[in-house]
Amino acid sequence: MTGLIASVVEAFGELRVHKGRIMLSLFGVAVSVFTLTGVLGAGGMLSSALEQSIETFGGRETVLSVTQISGGEDATPADRDETVLQETDRLGIEQRSRYLMLSGRFQTSAGVQTSSMYAVDPAYADMYRLRPEQGRWFADSDAHRLAPAVVISHDLWEQAGRPAVGTGTITLYDGDSVESAQALVVGVLPASYTAATGEENVMFTPASSADELPGVDDAALTSTEYRLWVPPEQADAVTERLQDTLADTPVGTFDTYSMGYSMEDTGFGMLRNAVVAVAVAVLLLGALGLVNISLVTVRYRVREIGIRRSYGATGGRIFLGVLMESVVATAVAGVVGVAGAVALVRAPFTQDAFRSMGLVDVPAFPLSAVLIGLGAAIAVGILAGALPALIATRIAVIDAIRT
């Protein structure tokens, strides 16, 4: 341990002496590590953005759908809810939501416009990563409001005249524009929602109060679907259990299937591997340049090495000293490169760019990218220092002194 510490201290001393030649080579290493770490970090962020964008559109990977496929013509919506939700209670499923597609009509300064309307429960937001940029998502208490609560898309909010979130209302109409109701705007979704789903005019309302909307009656509520979010390891077992228990009930026959997508289904894994391969190639180019400069540096230090050998320095000590000079130098360059990459990826303008791609929950900078960057810098130091160190140990003492 003492010898290693001494080698590190000696390496720092040599770096100060030869800093003019070293700085140029380390600049290339720092840039290479910066590129590698930045690519890996940005790739992780991009992967999260794409994954979250997909989840906004199709739900998380293990979101299940329970849909009535036959029977139960005389059953009421309340009967169907009781049958399905009781079974989910038995399975301990807490993240669940009713899902009903309706057609909405709302008042704007240019007249009455149409929109997509979805009646859901509060848990729906977690299943689909919906985060209002203004206001909030639904709470259980919203089902008991005198005026129906709605969360609307940014485009619809603009067309409705930007009503004040939390206090402003929009006027909803039925299909014949005869019956109307005032709906309280409690939240506005970000513009990235439209980019992820392709839907412009969208509004969500609590499923518990959907029957209070204009034009909605029991007939419109017969197509209620149930969305469940379960742990990945339980998805198959839960699907099989629901298929068995809901196959034949007094309120009809239900089918259960998975709705989610994984990143592997999108082919992003191949793109990620290609990006990593490019980053490694960049790092190897930087390592090659450092090897060349290290070889030239050793040639300039032949006399110095010969003198040290004449005073009793062993070949192992010379090897370790030359090697540690390279390792310490590249480690410092690696720290600089990693710090620069983290600062760039975490910069506000970079975060805004990822949010525009669909990033909802900003993840931390990948720790693996930091470790790979630092590990790569040290590996480059070992690679660049090993060959010059080996050459240094083979220098004949007499020939070196005479040089």
N, C-alpha and C positions, 0 to 999 in steps of 0.2 A: 504493500500500500504506500509506503514511504517513497519507493522508487517511482510509482505512478504519479504521486503528487509532485515530486521533484521534476518529472518529465513535463507535467502540465505547466509548472512555473517556468521552466526553461523554455517551453514552447511560446509562452506569452512574451518572454524576453526577446526571443528571436523574431517574433512577429513585429515587435516595436522597432527592431534594428532594420528589418527588411520590409517595412510597411509600404514603401513605394512600389515595389514589385508585387507584393501580396494583394494590395487593395484592388488592383485591376482584375486579378483572377477571382477574388472573392466577390466582386461586383457581379460577374457572370453567374456564380453559384447562388448568390442572393436572389438574382432575377429568376433563375431556374426554380429555386425553392418557392419563391413568391408565386410563380406561374402554377407549379404543381399544387401547392396548398390552395391557391385561389380557385383553380379549376375544380379540385375536389370539393371545396367548401361551397362554391357556387353551384356545382353539380348536385350536391345534397340539397341545397335550397331550391334549385329548379325541380328536383325530383319531388320535394314536398309540395311545391306550388302546383305541379301537374297532378299529383295525387289528390290534393285538396280540391282542385278544380273538378276532377273526375267525381269526387265524393259529393261536391255540391250538386252535380247533375244526376248521379246515379246512386248516391248513398255510399256509406262505408262498406268495406269488403264483406262483412258478415251481416248485412241488413237482409232480413227475410220478409217476404210478402205472403200474407194470408188472404186469399180471395175466394169469394163464393162462386162456384161454377154451376150449381144446379140446386133445385128444390127450394123450399122455404118461401113459397109465394105469399103465404098468409102471415109470415113473421114480420114483426115490426122492427125498425132499426134498433130500438132499445133491446129487443130480444136477441138480435144478432150480436150486439155489443156485449151483452151479458155472457153469452155462450163462449165467445172467443176470448174475452178479457179474463173470465174466470179461469180458463185453461192456462193462459199466460201467467196468471197469479200462482197457479199450482207449480209451474216450472220456475218460479222466482225471477221472471223477466221484468225488469223495472223500466228499461228503455223501450217504450212502445208508443205507438201513435196511430190513431185513426187517420185515414187519408181519403179525401173525397174531392173529385174534380168537378168544379162548377163553372158556370159562365157568368162573369160580372159585367155590369155596365155602370159607368161613372160619369159624372158631370165635369166638363172642362169649359174653358172660355170659348172653345171652338165647337161646342155641342157635346152630345153624349157619345162616349167612346167605349169600345168593348175591351175586356181584359180577361186573362186567365185567373181563376180564383181557386184556391186550394184550402179546404177545411182540414186542419190538423190539430194535434195536441202539442203541448209545450215541448215534449221530448223530441219532436221532429227536428228542431234546430241542431241538436247534438248529432243526430244521425246524418245530417246533410251539411254540417259545418256552416250554418247560416248565422252570421254575425251582423246585425244592423249597424250601419255607420252612424246613424242618428237614432236616438231613442233606445228602445229595448225590444226584446222578444216577448212573447206571451208569457203570462203567469197564470196559475190556476184561477186566480180571482177574476181574470178577464172574462171568464165564461158567465159571470153574474152581472155584467154591466148592462145598463138600460140601453146604451148605444153599442152596437157590435164593435169590437176592437179589430183593427186590421194592421198588418205590416205590409208595406207596399214596396215595389221596386223603385229605383231612382228615377227611371223614365216616367213611370206613372206619377210619381210625386211632382216632377217638373210639369207634366201636362195638367195636373190638378191645381196648379197655381202655388205650389210649395206651401201647403198648410202647415201651421206650427205643430211640430211633433210633440205629442203629449196633450195638447189642448185643441188643435185644429181638427176639423172633420171634412169628409168628402161625402157627396150625395151618391147613393147607389140606387139603381133602378132595376126592375124586373125586365123580362124580355120584351114586354109591350110598352115599356116606359110609362106605366100607369102607377104601379106601386113603387114607393121610394122609401128610403131610410137613411139616416145620418150615421156614418161609421167614424169612430174615433181613430185617428192615425197615431199609433203608439210607437212605430218604428219605421225606418227607411233602410232598405238593403243597399249595399254599395253598387256602383256601376259594374264592378267585376262580376256580379251575379249574372247580369245580362250577357256578359262576355262568355261566361262558363256554360250557360244554359241555352243561349240564343233566344230567350223570351224577354220581350221589352216590358209590356204592361202586365204585371203580375201582382196579385195581392193574396195574402194569407189571412185566415181568420180562424178563431178557435172552433174546433169541431163540435164542442158542447153547445155552442150558440148558433150553429149554422142554420138551424131551422127558423131563426128570426130574420134572416136576410130576405130581401124582396124576391119573390118567385120561387123560394125553396120550400118544399113540402116533403111529406114522407115518401112520395114517389121519387123525388130527386135524391133521397138519401139511401135508396136501395142498393146503390153500387159502392157502398163504403168498403174500402180496402184497409187492411191492418198491416202496419210496418213494425217490425221487431228488430232490435239491434242486440245481438248476443255475442259472447266471447268467441273468438275463432275456433278454439278447441271444442266448443260445445255446439257449433253450428249444425254439424251432421246429425248429432243425436237429437237436438231440438226439432230439426226438420222432420226426422223420422217419427218422433213422438207426436207432433202436430198432425202429420199425415194420417196417423192411426186414429187419434182421438177425434179429429174433426172431419173424418171421411163420411160419417153418417150421423148427423145430429137432427133434432126436431126442427131446427131452423135452416137446414140445408146442408149441402156438401161443400167443403172448402178444400182448396189446394194450397200447398205451402212450397215455396221455392226461393232460392237465393237471388237477390237482385244486384249485389255488389260486384265491383270489378277490382282486380288487383293490378299493380303496376306491370306485372309480367304479361298480362293480357294486352297491354298497350305496346309492347315491344320496346319500352324505355330501357330495359335492362341492357339490350345490345348497344343502344346509344351511350349509356353510361360507361360500358366497358370500352367503347371506342374513345371516349373522352379521356379516360384514365390512360389508355395506351398512348395517346398524343402527349399527355403530360409527362409520362415516363420518358418518351423520346426526347422531349425538351430537356429534361434533367440529365439524360445521358450525354447530350451535346455539351451541356455545361460542364459535366465531369470530364469529358475529353479535353476541353480547353484547359481545365485546371491541371490535368496530368502533364500536358505539354509544358506549362509554365513551371510546374514543380521540377520536371527533369532539367530544365534550363537553370533553375535556381540551384540545384545540387551541383551542376557543373561549375557554377561560379564559386561554390563553397568547398571545392576539393581540398585546397590548402588548409582551410580551417578544420575540416574533418581529419586530415592527416595529422595536424598538430594535436588534436584531442586524442587521437589514437596513440600518439607517442607518449602522452601523459597517462596512459593506462585505461582509457575508455574502451570498454569491450564492444564487440560487434553488436551484441544485443542492445547495449545502451545507445549506440549510435542509431540502430534501427528504430528503437522506440522513440528516440528524440525527434528524428526526422518525421516519423509517422505522426507523432502527437502534434507537431507543428501544423500539419495539414488538417488533422481532425479538429483541433481547437479552432483553427481559422474557419473551417467550414461550419462548425457548430455555431459560432458567432454569426456568420452569414445566414445560417438557417434561422436563427432566432429573429434576425432582422427581416428576412423574407416572410416568415410566418406571421410576424406582427403586422407587416404591411398588408398581407392577404386578409387577415382577420379584420383590420381596419377598413379595407375596401368593401368586403362583403357585408359588413355590419353598418356601413355608411347609410344615412337616411335615404339618399337618392337611389341606392341599390335596393334597399328594402321596398321603396315605393315601386320600383320596376317589377319586383317579384309580386307585390300585391296586385299590380295590374294584370299579372298572369294568372291570378286566382288564389294567391297565398292568403289564407285567412288567419291561421295561428302561426306566427313567426317562430320557427324553431331556433334553438341555440346553434352557434357555429359548431359543425361536427367535430367532436374531439378526435375522431379517427383521422381527420384531415390534418389536424395539428401534429399528432403523433407521427403520421406518415411523412409530413414535411420535415420535422426534426430528424426522424430516423433516416430519411433520404439524405439529408445534409451530412450526417455523420458517416453514412455509408459512402458517400462521394469522397469525404475526407480520407477514409480508409483506402478506398480504391485509388485515389490520386496520390496518396502518400506511400503506399506499399511498394510500388515499383521504384520510385526514387530512393526510398529507404534501403531497399535491397541492393541497389547500385552503390549506395554510400558505404555499405558494409564490405563491399568487395574491392574498395579502393586500397591499393597497396600504400603502406605508410610512407616508405621512402619516396615513391613516385609522387605521392600527394604533396610532400614537403617541398620537393624540387619544383613543383608546378608554379 
